[in-house]
């Protein structure tokens, strides 16, 4: 494949960051900006080696760093709201660590690593399993940082500490934290697992591939077979529930009711983030297990964007480069928001890799 069209990514990005929503394909600044999308955009820019975009999105994450975690929402007046250690925190931490390894300039890598280290003491307080999955990934990436860069981060930390501009006690055990979060996810899986249900919760909701994805990264670090077994079992269960065998396409849980253990299934309201996380987790599962079925599923999930879905609708707008926000009963939601675009770009990059 050729390099993806980035017109819409640039259209949605200004000096602040990437806007969260669009009115059709025009950025709707009334809806403001968020950390979740700027973190995703940072990951896309990093993998595409778009250096100027990396600078913009990294700056946004630096500005989002708060006293008790990461703020998530910035309104149109550039005022921050909603500080937490929720999924925005996990995703930001995961991608900061990735910048620490793959940033194009040393200053980018040092900035990301210093910020990551300053917020590790909040990791133990994370509650959401999707947050934990992202934190496992972040800690995995943090372990990959080379020794020389680690020494520079430590020296910089000492300077900032002496200036009173750094948090004390930034030492942490990445492997211990990974084990704790992965064990929490396994515990949740065992709690809900029965003959008819093999999932971490009693409902299949959103960004579902992220949960087995987190355990696969934990397995890569610690090598504990229980993480691989639960990841594979839950992923296979997920695929069974979101792939329509008759239509030979993915049909993800709709956001107006999801898929429940009691048999409720909402068909419409399917969103691009589901196809994206499915591609990402299946690509990783294929790399680890070498089983062809995961590569096949990844390809079919990517094809969801190209019209292999219950409406036969192409979700990528070839004119703008944007991605439509979802499948609805009356047709396609023509708005082309950041999450939709970024989930597609990350899915495509994961598959090509």
MARFIPA-184230 format. One record per atom (N, C-alpha, C): residue in three letters; y, x, z. Coordinates in steps of 0.02 Angstrom, whole numbers, plus 50000, padded with zeros to 5 digits. Atoms other than C-alpha are relative to their C-alpha. Layout:
ALAYXZ;...
***
This chain:
UNK499405004150000;UNK500005000050000;UNK500635004350000;UNK499364996649998;UNK501795005049972;UNK500334999050068;UNK499635000849938;UNK503015007150116;UNK500264992850003;UNK499765007049996;UNK503444989650181;UNK500754999449988;UNK499305001350012;UNK505084981950131;UNK500364999150067;UNK499655000049935;UNK506334984850272;UNK500684996649998;UNK499355003250007;UNK507814974650209;UNK500164995550059;UNK499875004849947;UNK507614961450343;UNK500075003550068;UNK499934996149939;UNK507384974250481;UNK500715002650006;UNK499314997650000;UNK509044981950434;UNK500514994350005;UNK499555005849997;UNK509844964850411;UNK500084997550072;UNK499995002649932;UNK509394959950589;UNK500265005150051;UNK499814994649954;UNK509934976550665;UNK500745001649992;UNK499314997750000;UNK511724980750714;UNK500075005750050;UNK499914994349956;UNK512474993850829;UNK499724998650070;UNK500285001749934;UNK511814984450982;UNK499245000750000;UNK500735000050004;UNK510004982350928;UNK499784995049948;UNK500245005150046;UNK508924969950836;UNK500104993150031;UNK499905006849976;UNK509414951650854;UNK499344996550009;UNK500655003349985;UNK508084940150924;UNK499814994849948;UNK500165005750043;UNK508214925150807;UNK500434999949937;UNK499635001150063;UNK508784919950634;UNK500074992649987;UNK499935006550032;UNK509454904350554;UNK499795001249928;UNK500354998150062;UNK508294905350403;UNK499955007750000;UNK500054992750001;UNK508574923850360;UNK500645003450024;UNK499374997249975;UNK510314926050435;UNK499965000850076;UNK500034999049927;UNK510354933850610;UNK500454995050037;UNK499635004949961;UNK510884920650736;UNK500195003250067;UNK499794996349941;UNK511874930550864;UNK500134995550060;UNK499945004549944;UNK512094915050970;UNK499405000550047;UNK500624999449961;UNK510304918351028;UNK499945006950033;UNK499994993649966;UNK510704936251079;UNK499455004849979;UNK500484994650011;UNK509504950951094;UNK499515000150059;UNK500474999449943;UNK507974954851200;UNK499635006749998;UNK500374993849994;UNK507004969851262;UNK499344999749962;UNK500645000750034;UNK505344963251196;UNK500065001949926;UNK499944998850072;UNK505954963551016;UNK500275007049985;UNK499754993250013;UNK506924979851029;UNK499475005350015;UNK500564995449989;UNK505394988251102;UNK499534999949940;UNK500425000450060;UNK504344981750957;UNK500345003649941;UNK499644996850054;UNK505694987450836;UNK500005007650007;UNK500034992749988;UNK505705004650916;UNK499335002749978;UNK500674997750020;UNK503835006050888;UNK499945000149924;UNK500015000150073;UNK504025000950705;UNK500405005949972;UNK499574994750025;UNK505465013150677;UNK499675006950011;UNK500344993749984;UNK504485027050761;UNK499445001449951;UNK500574999050044;UNK502955024550654;UNK500205000849927;UNK499754999250069;UNK503985023350495;UNK500485006049994;UNK499564994249998;UNK505015038550547;UNK500714998349977;UNK499315002250014;UNK506655028950532;UNK500435002550058;UNK499694996649943;UNK507635040950642;UNK500614996350028;UNK499395003449977;UNK509285031450649;UNK499834993550037;UNK500215006149965;UNK508395015350697;UNK499695001650068;UNK500274997949936;UNK507445024550833;UNK500565000950050;UNK499434998949955;UNK509125029750906;UNK500294993450025;UNK499715006449981;UNK509775011850906;UNK499574996350051;UNK500445003849956;UNK508255003850986;UNK499875003650066;UNK500084996249938;UNK508015017851112;UNK500614999150045;UNK499395001249962;UNK509825015851165;UNK499984993250033;UNK500045006749971;UNK509504997351192;UNK499555000050062;UNK500454999749942;UNK508045001051309;UNK500315003750058;UNK499654996449946;UNK509075013651406;UNK500494995250034;UNK499515004649970;UNK510415000351431;UNK499674994450039;UNK500355005549967;UNK509094987851488;UNK499705002050067;UNK500314997749938;UNK508474998651632;UNK500414997650060;UNK499655003049943;UNK508914989451793;UNK499795002950066;UNK500164997549933;UNK508734991551979;UNK499294998350021;UNK500665002349979;UNK507114981851997;UNK499514999349942;UNK500425000550059;UNK506344983651825;UNK500435000349938;UNK499625000250062;UNK506934980451648;UNK500304993049991;UNK499705006350021;UNK508174966951601;UNK499694998249933;UNK500315001950063;UNK507564956851454;UNK500494997049950;UNK499585003850046;UNK508914945651380;UNK500735002150004;UNK499284998750005;UNK510654950351321;UNK500304994449958;UNK499725005650037;UNK511734935751270;UNK500525002349949;UNK499544998250055;UNK512994935051128;UNK500635003550025;UNK499434996549971;UNK514334941451247;UNK499815006850028;UNK500264993549979;UNK513274956851280;UNK499925000650076;UNK500125000249928;UNK512924951651459;UNK499244999450012;UNK500724999849986;UNK511184955551529;UNK499794994450046;UNK500295005249958;UNK510064942251606;UNK499255001650009;UNK500725000049991;UNK508294940851677;UNK499695006950009;UNK500314993649983;UNK507814957251759;UNK499324998750032;UNK500665001449974;UNK505954958251796;UNK499535005949986;UNK500534995450020;UNK504334968051787;UNK499464995949964;UNK500445004250040;UNK503584955451667;UNK499785003749937;UNK500274997050061;UNK502914958251492;UNK500525004449964;UNK499494995750030;UNK504584965351434;UNK499975007050031;UNK500064993649965;UNK504354979051564;UNK499395003849974;UNK500614996650025;UNK502574982851508;UNK500075002549930;UNK499924998050070;UNK502994983151324;UNK500505005849994;UNK499514994650002;UNK504534994051352;UNK499705006550024;UNK500304994049973;UNK503565006351458;UNK499485002949951;UNK500494997650048;UNK502145007351333;UNK500305003649941;UNK499704997150061;UNK503285011051188;UNK500445006050018;UNK499644994049978;UNK504385023151286;UNK499535006050002;UNK500494994549997;UNK502825033551318;UNK499805002149930;UNK500174998250068;UNK502405032751133;UNK500565004249968;UNK499434996050024;UNK504155039251092;UNK499955007050030;UNK500074993549968;UNK503825053251217;UNK499515004649965;UNK500494996050037;UNK502375058951109;UNK500205000849927;UNK499915000150072;UNK502945054450934;UNK500745000049977;UNK499294999850019;UNK504855054950939;UNK500155005649952;UNK499874995150053;UNK505595064350792;UNK500435005850025;UNK499604994649972;UNK506815074350898;UNK499825000950074;UNK500174998849931;UNK506565082351066;UNK500434995950047;UNK499585004049955;UNK508045073151142;UNK499744992950005;UNK500305006749997;UNK507225056551096;UNK499405000050046;UNK500604999649959;UNK505595061951177;UNK500185000950074;UNK499814998849931;UNK506445068351334;UNK500324993750032;UNK499685006149975;UNK507505052551353;UNK499474994850018;UNK500525005149989;UNK505995041251337;UNK499555001750059;UNK500454997949945;UNK504915051351457;UNK500354999650068;UNK499635000449937;UNK506255052651590;UNK500064992850023;UNK499935007049983;UNK506555033951583;UNK499324997150022;UNK500675002449981;UNK504675030351588;UNK499845002250071;UNK500184997449934;UNK504425041551740;UNK500414996750056;UNK499575003049950;UNK505875033451831;UNK499784993050021;UNK500215006849985;UNK505025016451826;UNK499264999350015;UNK500715000449987;UNK503215020851861;UNK499844997050068;UNK500155002749933;UNK503375015652044;UNK499994992450000;UNK500055007250005;UNK503514997551983;UNK499324997849970;UNK500625001850036;UNK501834998251891;UNK499524996250045;UNK500455003449954;UNK500824993252044;UNK500184992750013;UNK499775006849986;UNK501854977352056;UNK499904995249941;UNK500105004250059;UNK501424970951882;UNK499464994850013;UNK500485005449989;UNK500514954251884;UNK499674997449936;UNK500265002650063;UNK500314948351705;UNK499495004849970;UNK500514995750031;UNK498734954651618;UNK500255003149935;UNK499724997150060;UNK499704957251458;UNK500475005850018;UNK499594994549975;UNK500954967851555;UNK499555005950017;UNK500464994649980;UNK499504977851626;UNK499705003449939;UNK500274997050061;UNK498764980351452;UNK500495005049970;UNK499494995550027;UNK500404987851392;UNK500095006250044;UNK499914994349954;UNK500544998751547;UNK499425004949994;UNK500574995650012;UNK498785005451519;UNK500135004349938;UNK499854996250061;UNK499315010251343;UNK500545005250013;UNK499464995349985;UNK500915018251408;UNK499755006150039;UNK500284994549960;UNK499965028651536;UNK499535004349958;UNK500414996250046;UNK498715033651402;UNK500435004849958;UNK499564995850040;UNK500135039951293;UNK500345005450043;UNK499674995149956;UNK500975048451441;UNK499565006050013;UNK500474994549989;UNK499415058851469;UNK499965004749940;UNK500044995950060;UNK499565065351291;UNK500605004649989;UNK499404995950007;UNK501265073551316;UNK499825007450014;UNK500184992949992;UNK501165092451295;UNK500335003250061;UNK499814996749937;UNK501395104351441;UNK500735002249999;UNK499314997550003;UNK503045112051383;UNK500514994450007;UNK499545005649995;UNK503885095251364;UNK499994997150071;UNK500055002349931;UNK503245089851534;UNK500435004350047;UNK499604995449958;UNK504055105251611;UNK500754998649992;UNK499305001550012;UNK505715100951530;UNK500214993550034;UNK499855006449967;UNK505625083151596;UNK500075001150075;UNK499974998649928;UNK505285089651772;UNK500655003650019;UNK499384996449985;UNK506765101651766;UNK500604995349994;UNK499455004850008;UNK507915088051701;UNK500024995250059;UNK500035004549943;UNK507315076651840;UNK500315003250062;UNK499724996549941;UNK507775089651971;UNK500765000249996;UNK499285000050009;UNK509525090951898;UNK500294993150016;UNK499755006849988;UNK509765072051899;UNK499924998050073;UNK500115001749929;UNK509035070652074;UNK500555003250043;UNK499484996649963;UNK510275083552138;UNK500684996649992;UNK499385003750013;UNK511675073252059;UNK499994993150030;UNK500065006849973;UNK511045057652146;UNK499924994749946;UNK500065004750056;UNK510655049651977;UNK499274999249977;UNK500715001050015;UNK508755048951986;UNK499664997250062;UNK500395002749945;UNK507495039752092;UNK499565005650029;UNK500444995149970;UNK506505050252216;UNK499284997849993;UNK500725001550000;UNK504605051452220;UNK499764997249934;UNK500225002350065;UNK504215050152036;UNK499295002449983;UNK500694997850012;UNK502485058052055;UNK499544993949998;UNK500475005550005;UNK501075046552003;UNK499355002549968;UNK500664998350026;UNK499235047151956;UNK499834995149944;UNK500105004550057;UNK499045039951780;UNK499304997149999;UNK500705002450003;UNK497155038651790;UNK499874994850054;UNK500095004949947;UNK497205029651956;UNK500324993349981;UNK499655006150020;UNK498465017151889;UNK499634996449944;UNK500395003050055;UNK497455014351730;UNK499394996650028;UNK500615002949971;UNK495885011351832;UNK500164993650038;UNK499825005949961;UNK496764999151947;UNK500144994049955;UNK499825005650044;UNK497474988651806;UNK499404997649959;UNK500605001950038;UNK495874989051703;UNK499514996350044;UNK500445003549953;UNK494864984051856;UNK500254993050014;UNK499715006749990;UNK496054969551885;UNK499834995449941;UNK500165004050059;UNK495754963651706;UNK499264998249998;UNK500725001349998;UNK493864965251724;UNK499854994750053;UNK500095004949947;UNK493954955451887;UNK500194993049976;UNK499785006550027;UNK494914941451801;UNK499494997449950;UNK500505002050050;UNK493644941351660;UNK499374997350034;UNK500615002249965;UNK492164939951780;UNK500114993350035;UNK499835006249965;UNK493044925951874;UNK499944994049953;UNK499995005750047;UNK493204915051718;UNK499404999849954;UNK500564999550047;UNK491664920751622;UNK499424995450021;UNK500605004149989;UNK490234908151606;UNK499634999449934;UNK500415000550060;UNK488964902751477;UNK500394998049938;UNK499625002650057;UNK490274894451368;UNK500705003149992;UNK499314997549999;UNK491844904451406;UNK500005007450021;UNK499994992849986;UNK492094923351398;UNK500715002749990;UNK499304998150007;UNK493934925851428;UNK500315001550068;UNK499674997749938;UNK495174932451558;UNK500354994350038;UNK499645005849972;UNK495994915551589;UNK499634993749979;UNK500345006250018;UNK495484897351577;UNK500304996849938;UNK499685002550061;UNK496544895251420;UNK500155005949955;UNK499824995050050;UNK496794905151259;UNK500714998349978;UNK499295001650012;UNK498674906251237;UNK500315004249944;UNK499614996350049;UNK499744919351149;UNK499875007550007;UNK500094992750000;UNK499644937751102;UNK499325001850030;UNK500654999549967;UNK497814936251146;UNK499635006549989;UNK500334993650013;UNK497194952051063;UNK500215005550047;UNK499734994849956;UNK498254961851187;UNK499555001350059;UNK500414999249940;UNK497004959051329;UNK499405004649988;UNK500534995150014;UNK495434967151255;UNK500285006749975;UNK499664993950023;UNK496614979851174;UNK500155004550059;UNK499854996049941;UNK497174985651346;UNK499385003250029;UNK500624997249973;UNK495374987951405;UNK499725005449954;UNK500244994850046;UNK494954997951249;UNK500375006650012;UNK499624993949984;UNK496355010251291;UNK499765002950067;UNK500264997649936;UNK495705011251470;UNK499345003649990;UNK500644996850015;UNK493985015351401;UNK500115006949968;UNK499874993550032;UNK494715029251294;UNK500205005350050;UNK499784995249949;UNK495475037351449;UNK499435001550049;UNK500464999149944;UNK494125034551580;UNK499265000049980;UNK500694999950023;UNK492545031851478;UNK499534995550038;UNK500425004649961;UNK491915018051594;UNK499744994549953;UNK500315004750047;UNK490685007351495;UNK500174992750014;UNK499845007049985;UNK491184991451586;UNK500634997849963;UNK499395001850036;UNK492894992051503;UNK499844998649926;UNK500205001150070;UNK492104993551331;UNK499614993649993;UNK500425006050004;UNK490834979851366;UNK500434993750005;UNK499585006049992;UNK492134967351428;UNK500474999249941;UNK499555000350057;UNK493324971851287;UNK499654997049939;UNK500385002450059;UNK491994968851154;UNK499784992850009;UNK500225006949988;UNK491294953051234;UNK500594995149993;UNK499425004550003;UNK493024945351254;UNK500294999649930;UNK499745000050069;UNK493574950551080;UNK499564995849955;UNK500465004050041;UNK492014943151000;UNK500084992550016;UNK499895007049980;UNK492294927051099;UNK500654997449969;UNK499365002050029;UNK494104926451042;UNK499934998749926;UNK500095000850072;UNK493614928850860;UNK499614993649984;UNK500395006150009;UNK492344914850876;UNK500434993850005;UNK499585005949986;UNK493704903050937;UNK500614999549955;UNK499395000350041;UNK495124907650818;UNK499875001249926;UNK500154999450071;UNK494204910350654;UNK499654993749977;UNK500275006250029;UNK493864894650551;UNK499495001949947;UNK500534998150046;UNK492184897650469;UNK500004995949936;UNK500005004450059;UNK492334882750351;UNK500545002049951;UNK499444998250044;UNK494024888050283;UNK500035007549987;UNK500024992750007;UNK493624906650298;UNK500695003150010;UNK499354997249983;UNK495284910350379;UNK500114999550076;UNK499825000649929;UNK496044913050550;UNK500424993850010;UNK499625005949979;UNK496704897550637;UNK500145000950074;UNK499854998049931;UNK497564903450795;UNK500204994150043;UNK499805005349953;UNK497964893450950;UNK500734998249990;UNK499315002350006;UNK499534882950929;UNK500344999950068;UNK499664999049936;UNK500854885251063;UNK500154993550037;UNK499855006349966;UNK501014866651105;UNK499424997550044;UNK500575002149959;UNK499374866251203;UNK499435005050001;UNK500484994550001;UNK498334881551156;UNK499284997649991;UNK500715001650001;UNK496424881751169;UNK499765000450072;UNK500195000249930;UNK495724876451337;UNK499245000250008;UNK500714999849984;UNK494054878451422;UNK499694993149996;UNK500255006950003;UNK493914859551422;UNK499934997449929;UNK500105002050070;UNK493904859051232;UNK500624997849964;UNK499385001750034;UNK495724855151195;UNK500195005649951;UNK499784995050048;UNK496334863851038;UNK500604997349960;UNK499405001950038;UNK498084862750965;UNK500025004349937;UNK500074996550063;UNK498034867250781;UNK500665002949974;UNK499374997850029;UNK499864868550734;UNK500455003550052;UNK499604995749957;UNK501224879550804;UNK499725007050002;UNK500274993250003;UNK500264895150753;UNK500565004949984;UNK499454995250007;UNK501374910550765;UNK499755006849976;UNK500204993550028;UNK501354927450677;UNK499765005150051;UNK500204995249949;UNK501164936950841;UNK499245000150010;UNK500725000349991;UNK499354930850849;UNK499635004049946;UNK500314996050053;UNK498894938150680;UNK500115007450013;UNK499844993049987;UNK499764954250730;UNK499565003150054;UNK500404997049947;UNK498864957050895;UNK499265000149981;UNK500705000050023;UNK497214952350811;UNK499865006049956;UNK500084994050043;UNK497454965750678;UNK499975006350043;UNK499964993949960;UNK497934978650809;UNK499375001150041;UNK500594999049957;UNK496464975550927;UNK499385001249958;UNK500594999050042;UNK495194974350786;UNK499995007049969;UNK499974993150027;UNK495794990750710;UNK499795005050054;UNK500184995549946;UNK495634999250879;UNK499254999450016;UNK500715001149987;UNK493914991350910;UNK499575003449946;UNK500374996750054;UNK493344997750740;UNK500005007650009;UNK499974992749990;UNK493945015450779;UNK499525002250055;UNK500414998049943;UNK492995015550943;UNK499264998549989;UNK500715001950007;UNK491385006150900;UNK499705001749932;UNK500204998850069;UNK491315009950712;UNK499654993849969;UNK500315006050027;UNK490704991950686;UNK500454997049946;UNK499635002350059;UNK491214985450515;UNK500314993150010;UNK499745006849992;UNK491474967550575;UNK500725000050025;UNK499324999849974;UNK493064972750665;UNK500505001749945;UNK499564998450057;UNK493804980250508;UNK500074993949955;UNK499985006150041;UNK493344964350414;UNK500474994850032;UNK499565004749965;UNK494204953650546;UNK500735002149996;UNK499324997450005;UNK495724964850543;UNK500304998349932;UNK499765001550068;UNK495874962550354;UNK500154992649992;UNK499905007250007;UNK495694943650366;UNK500614997850042;UNK499415001749959;UNK496994942850506;UNK500635002249965;UNK499414997850038;UNK498204953150401;UNK500134995349942;UNK499935004650056;UNK497864941350256;UNK500304993350021;UNK499675006149975;UNK498484927050367;UNK500734999949979;UNK499304999550020;UNK500234933250327;UNK500094998749925;UNK499945000450073;UNK499864932850140;UNK499734993349972;UNK500205006650024;UNK499254914750133;UNK499294998050018;UNK500685001849979;UNK497494915350204;UNK500044996650069;UNK499915003949939;UNK497874901950334;UNK499894992749984;UNK500195007150009;UNK497604883250359;UNK500454996349952;UNK499545003250048;UNK499124878750252;UNK500005003449932;UNK499974996150062;UNK498824891750118;UNK500705002549986;UNK499294998250007;UNK500624896950150;UNK500125007550007;UNK499814992949994;UNK501304914350117;UNK500555000650052;UNK499534999449944;UNK502194919550276;UNK500515005549990;UNK499524994650014;UNK503064934950205;UNK500454997849943;UNK499505001750051;UNK504664931050110;UNK500145006249958;UNK499934994150042;UNK504644943049964;UNK500735001549983;UNK499304998950017;UNK506504940549933;UNK500385003550056;UNK499624997249944;UNK507134944650107;UNK499645005750035;UNK500394995249961;UNK505714955150176;UNK499844997450069;UNK500135003049935;UNK505654943450326;UNK499344996450002;UNK500625003649989;UNK504194933750398;UNK500164993450035;UNK499865006649972;UNK504224915150436;UNK499714999350070;UNK500155000349928;UNK504104910050618;UNK499374996250019;UNK500625003449980;UNK502554899150612;UNK499774994649953;UNK500295005550037;UNK501424885850540;UNK500064993750040;UNK499915006449966;UNK501904868150586;UNK499664994549960;UNK500345005650033;UNK501124851350544;UNK500364997849937;UNK499605002150058;UNK502544847550424;UNK500115005649950;UNK499914994350046;UNK502504864750343;UNK500195006350038;UNK499824993549971;UNK503164882150374;UNK500684999850034;UNK499354999149968;UNK504554885850499;UNK500355005749962;UNK499684995250045;UNK505764894650381;UNK500435005350035;UNK499634994849965;UNK506684904350516;UNK499595006550002;UNK500334993450006;UNK506304923050507;UNK500235004550057;UNK499794996349941;UNK506484929850683;UNK499695006950006;UNK500204993149991;UNK506214947350748;UNK499265000650017;UNK500704999549979;UNK504524944450833;UNK499534999149940;UNK500435001350058;UNK503784937550672;UNK499985006049953;UNK499964994150044;UNK504394952050566;UNK499645006050030;UNK500264993949969;UNK503904965450690;UNK499254999650011;UNK500735000649993;UNK502174958450724;UNK499655001549934;UNK500294998650066;UNK501844959150538;UNK500035007449983;UNK499944993050016;UNK502504976750516;UNK499525004350042;UNK500464996249957;UNK501494983250665;UNK499284998849979;UNK500675001550023;UNK499944974450601;UNK499845003949937;UNK500114996550064;UNK500144981750428;UNK499935007650011;UNK500034992949987;UNK500474999250494;UNK499355001950036;UNK500634998749965;UNK498964998150610;UNK499414999949951;UNK500555000550049;UNK497834992750467;UNK500015005849952;UNK499954994350047;UNK498465006150349;UNK499795006550034;UNK500204994049963;UNK498195019150485;UNK499255000550007;
***
